[in-house]
Amino acid sequence: MASKIKPSEIDRADDAHFASVGKVVSAWAILEVLMDGLIWKLADVSTLNGACITAQIPNSARRLDAIISLIHLHNGSKDLVRRFNKFSEKVRELQLKRNRVIHDPWVFDSTGSPMRFEISASKSLELGFKGVTTAETNKLAEEIKIVTTEFHDLALLTMTELKPSLKEHFADFLTTRYEEQYKVIEIKESD
């Protein structure tokens, strides 16, 4: 027989779990704003003009399509395109996990364990509760941070290859946004 826990214990479990969901949301937003910045630089538009454009791009897959197209436009090397295509596949798989965490409704069973209710029908129907621990959700946030670091490195490589004169300016943009965002996350984690 499953042990019953007190409502106050469930509330604490809820808080910890929803904080981990928030980490996933925030980490992904950082990744996408860095993608936006690279698009603005490759398209040679101002931050304000670029923001008006990239705000219309619905997800990271389309952002990466735009980046790869711009790399082709600027005669980027086949190796750079290959690296972005490989990165794009990695991000696609991660985005599927992120979407489940963010868009599925969450409930907690009588023991306080988190479960998400998945409804999807990509080639086959998935309908039902899936147990996902807070540790697993925190791990996803960490995986997104790692991919963000990989993107940061790819973006610097791109600017080095395609627009050497903009490399320093873009590196400052990336580093400032990256460090500011992760400093905020680290501060919140230590509270």
N, C-alpha and C positions, 0 to 999 in steps of 0.2 A: 504494500500500500504506500502511495506517495505521501511524503510528509507535508503537512500544511505549514506555511510560513505566515508570519504576521503581515498585515497590510503595510506597516511601516518599512518592513524589510523589502517588500516588493517595490515600494517607492524609491528606496535607495538603489535597488537594482535598475529600476527604470531610469533614474538620473544618470547612473554610470553608463548605461547602454546608450541613452540618447546623446550623451556627451561624445561617445565614440562615433555615433552617426554624424554628429556635427563636425568631428575631425575629418571624416571622409568628405563631407560637403566642402569644408574650407580648403583642404588639400587640393581637391579637384579644381576649385575656383582659381587657386594660385597657378596651377598648370595652364589653365585656359587663358589667364591674363598674360602669361609669358608667351603663349602662342600668338595672342593678339599683337603683342609688341613686335614679334618677328615679322608678322604680316605687314604691319605698318612700315617697318624699316625696308623690307623687300619691295613693297609697293611704292616706297618713297613718298609717303603722305605724312602729314603732321599727326601728332597724337590725337588731337581733337577730331580731325577728319577721319582718321583711321578708326577711332572709337565709334563714330557714327556708322561706319561700314561693318566692322566686326561684331558690333552689338546685334546685327541681323543674322549672324551665322549661328545656327542652332546648336551645334555640338562640336566636340573636338575632332571627330572624323572629318567634318567639312573644313575645319580650320587646317588640318593637316593636308587635305586635298589642295587647299589654296596655297599653302606653303610649298608643296611639291610642284605645283604649277608655276609658281613664281621662281623657284629654283631652275626649272626648265627654261623659263623665259629669260633668265639671266645667264644661261649657258653653264649652269652648275655641272659639276662632274658626275659621271655615271655612279661613281662610288658614293657621292653625297646623296643622290637620289635613292640609291639602294639602301643606304643607312636610314633614310627617312621612311622608306616603304616598310622596312623591317620594324622600325620604331612604331609606325602607324598600326601595324598588326598587333604589337604588344599593347598599345593603348586601347585598341578596339576591344580586346579581351578584358582588359581592366575596366573599361567603361561599362561593359555588360554587368560586371560584378557591382560596380558603383551604382548603376541604375537600379539594381535590385535592392540595394541597401537604402537608397534614397526614395524610391517611388513605391515600394511595397509597404502596405500597412504593417505595423508592428504590434504584437500582443505579447503577454507574458502568461505562461501557464501557472498552475497552482503552486509550483515550486519556485516561481520567479524567473524561470528560464525564458529568454527572449526567443520569439518565433516571428518570422515574417510570412505574410500570406501572399504567395506568388500566383499571379495570373499572367501567363504568356502563351503564345501560340506561334512561335517561330518554327515552322515545319511540323511541330507536334505540340499538343496541349500540355501545359504544366499548370496544375491547379491544386493548390493545397498549402498547408503550413510546412515551413522549413525551419528547423532549429538552427540558429546562428548565434554563437556565443559572442559576448562583448569582446573577448580576446580576438576572435576572428575578425570582428569589425575594426578593432584597433590595428590588427595586422594589415588589413586592406588600406587603411590610412597611411601606414608606413610604406607599403608598396607604392602608393601614389607619390609619396615624397621621393622615393628612389627614382621613379620614372621622371619626376619633375627635375631632379638633378641631371638625369640623362638628357632631358630636353635642353636644359640650360647649356650643357656641354655641346650638344648638336647645334644649338643656335649660335654659340660663339664660333664654332667651326664654320658654319654657314656664312657668317659675316666676314670671317677671315678669308674665306675662299671667294666670295662674291663682291664684297664691298670693303676692301681694307680700310678705306678712309673713315668708314662709319663704325668700325670695330670697337674703338675705344668708347664712343658715345653709347653704342648699344650695350656694351659690357657694363657700363655704369647703370643703364636703365635696368638690365636684368638683375644685376647684383643688388641694387637698391631695393627693387620690388621683392626679390627672393628673400633677402635677409630681413626686410621689414616684416614680411608675412610670416616667416618661420620664427622670428623672435616673438611675435604675438602668440603663435601657437605654443611655443615653448613656455612662455610666461603663463598662459592659461593651464598648461599641463602641470605646472609646478604649484599652482594654487591649491 
